[in-house]
């Protein structure tokens, strides 16, 4: 196997994934390229139903067979979960020269004999620590000794496939949301067409027809905006010539009581009479009937005395003050519903001699359908926002709960290191524990910062900051790791730099992130340079390395959340892809700008931070 070809395969796969290539062709191309590159006879990607394998079965999602080699029969394309090697389910590769003699595959021995498999390599596909399936690479009629490079390469390919599957699932979820939105738009367009058809049938009511179309357009353009229902109540009053006001009633799921959501003009009589409380539908002589019977209803009354019969005198006085010097004479109401689900009632009120006719009931019914779409979408968006808040709260709570024991692990490990003897095995074990625990603590810190950015914001203090001190503090943090890896660090800070307005801790977090990334992606024997100088009315901080570099096509995405670029075959640097996104948020909060530059893979990279010396309108929180 050629390292260059393996590198190119994985790089091209990562780029295609970043550019949003279609999932199925991407998987098939990767599996086929894997088989040809490793000179195999069969390569298959087994996956569980809907992605995760759970405890059921795994089935061949895509496969490749060398010409002349018989494919796996359809009846053998599905494997019971129990025959998958335990090691693979836990994330470790399983391989051997003779598949039928491997104890890990004894549950699948009969199947392997039937399909003539000789040597086999099974690499798990893990998504978020969860077993989704496996990549199987095998030979038929010939035995093969698997090299460490073979295993590492297939493992790297499996990680790329896992990323593609994860992205495919996200795309599928987004497509589901898009379908819901498209259906809502289609329903809105259908209702708009029906409104136009109805208006065309209303002979002599051209002005009303135009008003209906205007109200429909009004809702479509102001979908889910604040105060939508109040503005729509005003629009309905304008649409109906006999209307002097309007009331929008809404009902909670499964309840028979109505609540005034918005009112306009003489419609305020109901809001005043209800005193912002829930109203039993049976007490509303017009809107209540429309609600219970699910049809448009009109009602003529002698006045407010008839409507308010039995009410307290003080309430009757307040209500009459709303419509004085006129009186309520006519009511027309239509249910607000989506299919068989009732969301509320739209009611128009008239105070003049002219009443509401059959055409007005039809017009109001159309407008009620339009408002139903707006109400439903507003509720869906409200539920989505509530769900996002719960997710963020859970993430923040979980992060804090994990960080508490993790702090103890780090602290006691440092204590043990201080008291450890000279046994190299003990020292290596403790250093590994401390390194991994510190990495996990950083990841949790990034998650907490991200949650704060999305919810309450990161706290940013405004104090005079010495840029040289920030550089020195960041260098001190990364020096041990750089020295251990054999990467040099060089400081190039101009003398007598002016102080800047900012948060020293947050700015150190930015530089530490850039420096630790530079060290992580730099090979031994190279040098990382951190510099600081004045440029006009600002300070420029730069971290440059001679490491892995960044593909030009990936540069626009480098500061996006959860976006990472694979830097080489068989290498995985970990992390969640949050550090640079958080760094950008901190720099933005300081009124500055952060940029990334690279001439390409293997040519190093440079990250430049530009900060103003004085910040006008300083953001306290991100």
NUKE-238757 format. One record per residue (C-alpha): y, x, z; residue in one letter; chain. Coordinates in steps of 0.25 Angstrom, whole numbers, always signed. Layout:
<nodes>
<<Y,X,Z>,A,A> ...
</nodes>
This chain:
<nodes>
<<+0,+0,+0>,X,A> <<+14,+5,-4>,X,A> <<+24,+5,+7>,X,A> <<+35,+3,-3>,X,A> <<+28,-9,-9>,X,A> <<+25,-15,+4>,X,A> <<+40,-13,+8>,X,A> <<+45,-19,-5>,X,A> <<+35,-31,-3>,X,A> <<+40,-34,+11>,X,A> <<+55,-32,+8>,X,A> <<+54,-41,-4>,X,A> <<+47,-51,+4>,X,A> <<+58,-51,+15>,X,A> <<+69,-52,+5>,X,A> <<+62,-64,-2>,X,A> <<+61,-70,+11>,X,A> <<+76,-68,+15>,X,A> <<+80,-73,+2>,X,A> <<+72,-86,+4>,X,A> <<+61,-85,-6>,X,A> <<+51,-97,-7>,X,A> <<+40,-95,+4>,X,A> <<+27,-98,-4>,X,A> <<+30,-88,-16>,X,A> <<+34,-78,-5>,X,A> <<+21,-79,+3>,X,A> <<+13,-78,-10>,X,A> <<+20,-66,-15>,X,A> <<+19,-59,-2>,X,A> <<+4,-61,-1>,X,A> <<+1,-57,-15>,X,A> <<+10,-44,-14>,X,A> <<+3,-41,-1>,X,A> <<-11,-42,-8>,X,A> <<-7,-34,-20>,X,A> <<+0,-23,-12>,X,A> <<-12,-21,-2>,X,A> <<-23,-22,-13>,X,A> <<-29,-34,-6>,X,A> <<-38,-45,-11>,X,A> <<-33,-57,-4>,X,A> <<-20,-59,+5>,X,A> <<-18,-73,+11>,X,A> <<-7,-79,+20>,X,A> <<-14,-88,+30>,X,A> <<-5,-98,+38>,X,A> <<-6,-110,+47>,X,A> <<-1,-124,+44>,X,A> <<+14,-125,+44>,X,A> <<+15,-110,+47>,X,A> <<+10,-107,+61>,X,A> <<-5,-106,+62>,X,A> <<-6,-112,+76>,X,A> <<-21,-115,+80>,X,A> <<-25,-121,+67>,X,A> <<-28,-114,+54>,X,A> <<-22,-105,+44>,X,A> <<-22,-107,+29>,X,A> <<-19,-98,+17>,X,A> <<-5,-100,+13>,X,A> <<-4,-90,+2>,X,A> <<-14,-80,-3>,X,A> <<-16,-69,-13>,X,A> <<-30,-65,-20>,X,A> <<-32,-52,-29>,X,A> <<-36,-56,-43>,X,A> <<-51,-57,-43>,X,A> <<-53,-60,-28>,X,A> <<-57,-74,-25>,X,A> <<-47,-82,-17>,X,A> <<-50,-88,-3>,X,A> <<-57,-102,-5>,X,A> <<-48,-114,-1>,X,A> <<-58,-118,+10>,X,A> <<-56,-104,+17>,X,A> <<-41,-104,+15>,X,A> <<-39,-110,+29>,X,A> <<-43,-102,+42>,X,A> <<-45,-108,+56>,X,A> <<-35,-102,+66>,X,A> <<-47,-97,+74>,X,A> <<-52,-87,+64>,X,A> <<-38,-80,+63>,X,A> <<-40,-67,+71>,X,A> <<-34,-68,+85>,X,A> <<-26,-55,+82>,X,A> <<-19,-61,+70>,X,A> <<-15,-73,+77>,X,A> <<-9,-64,+87>,X,A> <<-1,-57,+76>,X,A> <<-10,-44,+74>,X,A> <<-16,-40,+60>,X,A> <<-31,-40,+59>,X,A> <<-38,-32,+48>,X,A> <<-51,-25,+44>,X,A> <<-59,-19,+33>,X,A> <<-71,-29,+34>,X,A> <<-66,-43,+37>,X,A> <<-79,-49,+40>,X,A> <<-82,-39,+51>,X,A> <<-69,-40,+58>,X,A> <<-71,-47,+72>,X,A> <<-57,-53,+71>,X,A> <<-61,-61,+59>,X,A> <<-75,-66,+63>,X,A> <<-70,-80,+63>,X,A> <<-67,-79,+48>,X,A> <<-79,-70,+44>,X,A> <<-86,-81,+36>,X,A> <<-73,-84,+28>,X,A> <<-70,-69,+26>,X,A> <<-84,-67,+20>,X,A> <<-83,-79,+11>,X,A> <<-70,-74,+5>,X,A> <<-75,-60,+4>,X,A> <<-65,-53,+13>,X,A> <<-67,-38,+16>,X,A> <<-55,-32,+22>,X,A> <<-44,-41,+29>,X,A> <<-31,-40,+35>,X,A> <<-25,-51,+43>,X,A> <<-11,-51,+47>,X,A> <<-5,-62,+55>,X,A> <<+8,-70,+51>,X,A> <<+16,-72,+63>,X,A> <<+29,-80,+64>,X,A> <<+37,-80,+76>,X,A> <<+25,-74,+84>,X,A> <<+16,-86,+79>,X,A> <<+4,-84,+70>,X,A> <<+6,-92,+57>,X,A> <<-5,-86,+49>,X,A> <<-10,-72,+43>,X,A> <<-10,-64,+31>,X,A> <<-24,-59,+27>,X,A> <<-26,-48,+17>,X,A> <<-40,-45,+13>,X,A> <<-49,-38,+3>,X,A> <<-62,-44,-4>,X,A> <<-74,-35,-9>,X,A> <<-67,-22,-3>,X,A> <<-63,-17,+10>,X,A> <<-50,-11,+14>,X,A> <<-45,-3,+26>,X,A> <<-32,-9,+30>,X,A> <<-21,+2,+33>,X,A> <<-10,+1,+44>,X,A> <<+0,-1,+32>,X,A> <<-8,-12,+26>,X,A> <<-8,-20,+40>,X,A> <<+7,-17,+42>,X,A> <<+11,-21,+28>,X,A> <<+3,-35,+29>,X,A> <<+9,-37,+43>,X,A> <<+23,-35,+38>,X,A> <<+20,-44,+26>,X,A> <<+15,-55,+36>,X,A> <<+28,-54,+44>,X,A> <<+36,-56,+31>,X,A> <<+27,-68,+28>,X,A> <<+29,-74,+42>,X,A> <<+44,-73,+40>,X,A> <<+43,-80,+26>,X,A> <<+34,-91,+33>,X,A> <<+44,-92,+44>,X,A> <<+56,-93,+34>,X,A> <<+48,-103,+26>,X,A> <<+46,-112,+38>,X,A> <<+61,-111,+41>,X,A> <<+64,-115,+27>,X,A> <<+54,-127,+28>,X,A> <<+61,-131,+41>,X,A> <<+74,-130,+34>,X,A> <<+69,-138,+22>,X,A> <<+65,-149,+31>,X,A> <<+79,-150,+36>,X,A> <<+84,-150,+22>,X,A> <<+75,-161,+19>,X,A> <<+80,-169,+30>,X,A> <<+94,-166,+26>,X,A> <<+92,-169,+12>,X,A> <<+86,-183,+15>,X,A> <<+98,-186,+24>,X,A> <<+107,-182,+12>,X,A> <<+98,-190,+2>,X,A> <<+99,-202,+12>,X,A> <<+114,-200,+12>,X,A> <<+115,-200,-3>,X,A> <<+106,-212,-4>,X,A> <<+114,-220,+5>,X,A> <<+126,-215,-2>,X,A> <<+120,-220,-15>,X,A> <<+117,-233,-9>,X,A> <<+131,-235,-3>,X,A> <<+136,-233,-17>,X,A> <<+127,-243,-23>,X,A> <<+130,-253,-13>,X,A> <<+145,-251,-15>,X,A> <<+143,-253,-30>,X,A> <<+137,-266,-27>,X,A> <<+148,-271,-18>,X,A> <<+157,-278,-28>,X,A> <<+172,-278,-25>,X,A> <<+170,-268,-14>,X,A> <<+173,-255,-22>,X,A> <<+182,-250,-10>,X,A> <<+171,-252,+0>,X,A> <<+160,-245,-9>,X,A> <<+169,-233,-11>,X,A> <<+171,-233,+5>,X,A> <<+156,-233,+7>,X,A> <<+154,-221,-3>,X,A> <<+166,-214,+5>,X,A> <<+159,-217,+18>,X,A> <<+146,-211,+13>,X,A> <<+153,-199,+8>,X,A> <<+160,-198,+21>,X,A> <<+147,-197,+29>,X,A> <<+140,-188,+19>,X,A> <<+152,-178,+21>,X,A> <<+154,-179,+36>,X,A> <<+139,-179,+39>,X,A> <<+137,-176,+54>,X,A> <<+152,-172,+56>,X,A> <<+158,-174,+70>,X,A> <<+163,-188,+72>,X,A> <<+156,-193,+59>,X,A> <<+153,-207,+65>,X,A> <<+167,-210,+69>,X,A> <<+172,-206,+56>,X,A> <<+162,-214,+49>,X,A> <<+166,-226,+57>,X,A> <<+180,-225,+52>,X,A> <<+174,-223,+38>,X,A> <<+166,-236,+39>,X,A> <<+179,-244,+44>,X,A> <<+186,-239,+31>,X,A> <<+174,-243,+22>,X,A> <<+173,-257,+27>,X,A> <<+186,-265,+23>,X,A> <<+184,-275,+34>,X,A> <<+181,-265,+45>,X,A> <<+191,-261,+56>,X,A> <<+181,-252,+63>,X,A> <<+167,-246,+64>,X,A> <<+157,-243,+75>,X,A> <<+145,-233,+74>,X,A> <<+134,-236,+83>,X,A> <<+122,-226,+86>,X,A> <<+109,-228,+93>,X,A> <<+101,-218,+100>,X,A> <<+86,-216,+95>,X,A> <<+78,-228,+100>,X,A> <<+89,-235,+107>,X,A> <<+95,-249,+105>,X,A> <<+108,-246,+110>,X,A> <<+120,-242,+101>,X,A> <<+131,-232,+104>,X,A> <<+145,-232,+97>,X,A> <<+145,-218,+90>,X,A> <<+159,-220,+83>,X,A> <<+169,-231,+81>,X,A> <<+182,-233,+73>,X,A> <<+193,-244,+73>,X,A> <<+189,-257,+79>,X,A> <<+175,-251,+80>,X,A> <<+180,-245,+93>,X,A> <<+178,-259,+100>,X,A> <<+163,-256,+101>,X,A> <<+165,-242,+107>,X,A> <<+175,-247,+117>,X,A> <<+166,-259,+121>,X,A> <<+154,-250,+123>,X,A> <<+161,-240,+131>,X,A> <<+153,-229,+124>,X,A> <<+140,-235,+129>,X,A> <<+127,-239,+122>,X,A> <<+128,-253,+117>,X,A> <<+115,-262,+116>,X,A> <<+114,-266,+102>,X,A> <<+112,-280,+106>,X,A> <<+126,-280,+111>,X,A> <<+132,-277,+97>,X,A> <<+133,-290,+89>,X,A> <<+134,-284,+76>,X,A> <<+130,-269,+77>,X,A> <<+118,-273,+86>,X,A> <<+112,-282,+76>,X,A> <<+114,-272,+65>,X,A> <<+107,-262,+74>,X,A> <<+95,-271,+78>,X,A> <<+93,-277,+64>,X,A> <<+95,-265,+56>,X,A> <<+105,-272,+46>,X,A> <<+120,-273,+43>,X,A> <<+126,-285,+51>,X,A> <<+140,-291,+51>,X,A> <<+146,-300,+62>,X,A> <<+159,-308,+63>,X,A> <<+165,-311,+77>,X,A> <<+176,-318,+83>,X,A> <<+182,-305,+90>,X,A> <<+179,-295,+101>,X,A> <<+178,-306,+111>,X,A> <<+165,-311,+104>,X,A> <<+160,-297,+103>,X,A> <<+164,-293,+117>,X,A> <<+159,-305,+124>,X,A> <<+154,-302,+138>,X,A> <<+160,-288,+139>,X,A> <<+169,-284,+150>,X,A> <<+184,-288,+149>,X,A> <<+189,-273,+150>,X,A> <<+180,-269,+138>,X,A> <<+184,-281,+130>,X,A> <<+199,-277,+132>,X,A> <<+196,-263,+128>,X,A> <<+189,-267,+115>,X,A> <<+199,-277,+111>,X,A> <<+210,-266,+112>,X,A> <<+203,-258,+101>,X,A> <<+204,-269,+90>,X,A> <<+217,-276,+94>,X,A> <<+224,-283,+88>,X,A> <<+212,-287,+79>,X,A> <<+198,-292,+83>,X,A> <<+184,-289,+79>,X,A> <<+179,-299,+69>,X,A> <<+168,-293,+61>,X,A> <<+157,-283,+63>,X,A> <<+147,-277,+53>,X,A> <<+136,-267,+57>,X,A> <<+125,-259,+50>,X,A> <<+114,-251,+56>,X,A> <<+114,-236,+55>,X,A> <<+100,-232,+52>,X,A> <<+91,-222,+45>,X,A> <<+79,-229,+40>,X,A> <<+73,-237,+51>,X,A> <<+80,-229,+62>,X,A> <<+93,-235,+67>,X,A> <<+104,-225,+71>,X,A> <<+116,-235,+74>,X,A> <<+125,-246,+69>,X,A> <<+138,-245,+60>,X,A> <<+147,-257,+63>,X,A> <<+160,-261,+57>,X,A> <<+171,-270,+64>,X,A> <<+181,-279,+57>,X,A> <<+193,-285,+64>,X,A> <<+199,-293,+52>,X,A> <<+196,-306,+46>,X,A> <<+188,-300,+34>,X,A> <<+174,-298,+39>,X,A> <<+162,-289,+34>,X,A> <<+154,-294,+22>,X,A> <<+140,-291,+17>,X,A> <<+146,-279,+9>,X,A> <<+151,-273,+22>,X,A> <<+137,-274,+28>,X,A> <<+131,-267,+16>,X,A> <<+142,-256,+16>,X,A> <<+141,-254,+31>,X,A> <<+126,-253,+30>,X,A> <<+128,-241,+20>,X,A> <<+137,-234,+29>,X,A> <<+128,-236,+40>,X,A> <<+117,-229,+32>,X,A> <<+127,-217,+30>,X,A> <<+130,-216,+44>,X,A> <<+115,-216,+48>,X,A> <<+113,-203,+40>,X,A> <<+125,-197,+47>,X,A> <<+120,-201,+60>,X,A> <<+106,-196,+58>,X,A> <<+110,-183,+53>,X,A> <<+120,-181,+64>,X,A> <<+108,-184,+74>,X,A> <<+99,-174,+67>,X,A> <<+110,-163,+67>,X,A> <<+112,-167,+82>,X,A> <<+97,-166,+85>,X,A> <<+96,-152,+77>,X,A> <<+108,-147,+85>,X,A> <<+101,-151,+98>,X,A> <<+88,-145,+94>,X,A> <<+95,-132,+90>,X,A> <<+102,-132,+104>,X,A> <<+88,-134,+111>,X,A> <<+82,-122,+102>,X,A> <<+94,-113,+106>,X,A> <<+93,-117,+121>,X,A> <<+78,-114,+121>,X,A> <<+80,-101,+114>,X,A> <<+90,-96,+124>,X,A> <<+82,-101,+136>,X,A> <<+69,-95,+131>,X,A> <<+76,-82,+128>,X,A> <<+82,-81,+142>,X,A> <<+68,-84,+148>,X,A> <<+61,-73,+140>,X,A> <<+73,-63,+143>,X,A> <<+71,-65,+158>,X,A> <<+56,-59,+159>,X,A> <<+60,-49,+147>,X,A> <<+71,-43,+156>,X,A> <<+61,-40,+167>,X,A> <<+51,-34,+157>,X,A> <<+62,-25,+151>,X,A> <<+67,-21,+165>,X,A> <<+53,-18,+171>,X,A> <<+49,-10,+159>,X,A> <<+61,-1,+161>,X,A> <<+58,+1,+175>,X,A> <<+43,+5,+171>,X,A> <<+49,+14,+161>,X,A> <<+58,+21,+171>,X,A> <<+46,+23,+181>,X,A> <<+35,+26,+170>,X,A> <<+29,+40,+170>,X,A> <<+27,+48,+157>,X,A> <<+15,+41,+152>,X,A> <<+18,+39,+137>,X,A> <<+10,+26,+136>,X,A> <<+17,+19,+148>,X,A> <<+31,+23,+142>,X,A> <<+27,+19,+128>,X,A> <<+22,+5,+134>,X,A> <<+34,+3,+142>,X,A> <<+44,+7,+131>,X,A> <<+37,-3,+122>,X,A> <<+38,-14,+132>,X,A> <<+53,-11,+134>,X,A> <<+56,-10,+119>,X,A> <<+49,-23,+116>,X,A> <<+55,-31,+128>,X,A> <<+69,-25,+124>,X,A> <<+67,-30,+110>,X,A> <<+63,-44,+115>,X,A> <<+75,-44,+124>,X,A> <<+84,-41,+112>,X,A> <<+77,-52,+104>,X,A> <<+79,-62,+115>,X,A> <<+94,-58,+117>,X,A> <<+96,-60,+102>,X,A> <<+90,-74,+103>,X,A> <<+99,-77,+115>,X,A> <<+111,-72,+108>,X,A> <<+108,-81,+96>,X,A> <<+106,-93,+104>,X,A> <<+120,-91,+111>,X,A> <<+126,-89,+97>,X,A> <<+121,-102,+92>,X,A> <<+124,-110,+105>,X,A> <<+135,-104,+115>,X,A> <<+138,-91,+108>,X,A> <<+137,-77,+113>,X,A> <<+147,-73,+123>,X,A> <<+157,-63,+117>,X,A> <<+167,-56,+127>,X,A> <<+181,-51,+122>,X,A> <<+184,-38,+128>,X,A> <<+189,-24,+123>,X,A> <<+177,-17,+118>,X,A> <<+176,-2,+114>,X,A> <<+168,-1,+101>,X,A> <<+163,+13,+105>,X,A> <<+157,+8,+118>,X,A> <<+150,-3,+111>,X,A> <<+144,+7,+101>,X,A> <<+139,+17,+112>,X,A> <<+133,+5,+120>,X,A> <<+125,+1,+108>,X,A> <<+121,+15,+105>,X,A> <<+116,+17,+119>,X,A> <<+107,+5,+118>,X,A> <<+100,+9,+105>,X,A> <<+99,+24,+107>,X,A> <<+85,+24,+114>,X,A> <<+79,+16,+103>,X,A> <<+85,+25,+92>,X,A> <<+81,+38,+99>,X,A> <<+67,+32,+101>,X,A> <<+66,+29,+86>,X,A> <<+73,+42,+81>,X,A> <<+85,+35,+76>,X,A> <<+98,+42,+78>,X,A> <<+111,+36,+82>,X,A> <<+125,+40,+79>,X,A> <<+138,+35,+85>,X,A> <<+151,+36,+76>,X,A> <<+162,+29,+84>,X,A> <<+177,+32,+81>,X,A> <<+185,+36,+92>,X,A> <<+196,+27,+99>,X,A> <<+191,+14,+93>,X,A> <<+199,+2,+98>,X,A> <<+193,-8,+107>,X,A> <<+189,-21,+101>,X,A> <<+188,-35,+107>,X,A> <<+174,-39,+109>,X,A> <<+161,-40,+118>,X,A> <<+156,-26,+120>,X,A> <<+142,-32,+123>,X,A> <<+141,-40,+111>,X,A> <<+146,-29,+102>,X,A> <<+136,-19,+108>,X,A> <<+125,-30,+105>,X,A> <<+130,-29,+90>,X,A> <<+129,-14,+89>,X,A> <<+116,-13,+97>,X,A> <<+110,-23,+87>,X,A> <<+115,-15,+75>,X,A> <<+111,-1,+81>,X,A> <<+97,-6,+86>,X,A> <<+94,-12,+72>,X,A> <<+99,+1,+65>,X,A> <<+89,+9,+74>,X,A> <<+78,-1,+72>,X,A> <<+79,+0,+57>,X,A> <<+81,+15,+56>,X,A> <<+70,+25,+54>,X,A> <<+69,+37,+63>,X,A> <<+78,+49,+60>,X,A> <<+89,+41,+55>,X,A> <<+103,+38,+61>,X,A> <<+110,+25,+65>,X,A> <<+126,+27,+66>,X,A> <<+135,+17,+74>,X,A> <<+149,+19,+71>,X,A> <<+162,+12,+76>,X,A> <<+176,+14,+70>,X,A> <<+189,+6,+68>,X,A> <<+192,-1,+55>,X,A> <<+206,-8,+54>,X,A> <<+207,-18,+66>,X,A> <<+193,-17,+69>,X,A> <<+181,-9,+73>,X,A> <<+169,-6,+64>,X,A> <<+155,-3,+70>,X,A> <<+144,+1,+61>,X,A> <<+129,+4,+63>,X,A> <<+122,+11,+51>,X,A> <<+108,+16,+50>,X,A> <<+99,+23,+40>,X,A> <<+87,+13,+42>,X,A> <<+80,+2,+35>,X,A> <<+92,-4,+28>,X,A> <<+94,-19,+23>,X,A> <<+91,-25,+10>,X,A> <<+105,-29,+3>,X,A> <<+99,-43,+1>,X,A> <<+97,-45,+16>,X,A> <<+110,-40,+21>,X,A> <<+117,-54,+20>,X,A> <<+106,-59,+30>,X,A> <<+106,-47,+40>,X,A> <<+115,-55,+50>,X,A> <<+107,-68,+49>,X,A> <<+99,-73,+61>,X,A> <<+84,-70,+60>,X,A> <<+85,-62,+47>,X,A> <<+78,-49,+47>,X,A> <<+75,-39,+35>,X,A> <<+61,-32,+35>,X,A> <<+64,-17,+34>,X,A> <<+51,-12,+29>,X,A> <<+36,-15,+28>,X,A> <<+29,-15,+41>,X,A> <<+41,-15,+49>,X,A> <<+46,-26,+58>,X,A> <<+58,-23,+68>,X,A> <<+57,-36,+75>,X,A> <<+69,-44,+80>,X,A> <<+74,-58,+77>,X,A> <<+85,-55,+67>,X,A> <<+96,-59,+77>,X,A> <<+103,-46,+81>,X,A> <<+112,-45,+69>,X,A> <<+115,-60,+69>,X,A> <<+119,-59,+83>,X,A> <<+127,-46,+80>,X,A> <<+135,-53,+69>,X,A> <<+138,-65,+78>,X,A> <<+144,-55,+89>,X,A> <<+152,-48,+78>,X,A> <<+157,-61,+73>,X,A> <<+161,-65,+87>,X,A> <<+170,-53,+88>,X,A> <<+177,-56,+75>,X,A> <<+170,-45,+68>,X,A> <<+160,-43,+56>,X,A> <<+146,-36,+55>,X,A> <<+141,-31,+42>,X,A> <<+127,-25,+37>,X,A> <<+126,-15,+25>,X,A> <<+114,-8,+19>,X,A> <<+111,-2,+6>,X,A> <<+97,-7,+6>,X,A> <<+83,-5,+12>,X,A> <<+81,+9,+18>,X,A> <<+96,+13,+17>,X,A> <<+101,+9,+31>,X,A> <<+111,-1,+35>,X,A> <<+124,-2,+42>,X,A> <<+130,-13,+51>,X,A> <<+145,-14,+52>,X,A> <<+152,-22,+63>,X,A> <<+168,-24,+61>,X,A> <<+175,-29,+74>,X,A> <<+190,-32,+75>,X,A> <<+197,-25,+87>,X,A> <<+204,-38,+91>,X,A> <<+197,-51,+89>,X,A> <<+206,-64,+87>,X,A> <<+199,-76,+92>,X,A> <<+188,-69,+98>,X,A> <<+175,-77,+99>,X,A> <<+170,-78,+113>,X,A> <<+157,-83,+109>,X,A> <<+149,-81,+96>,X,A> 
</nodes>
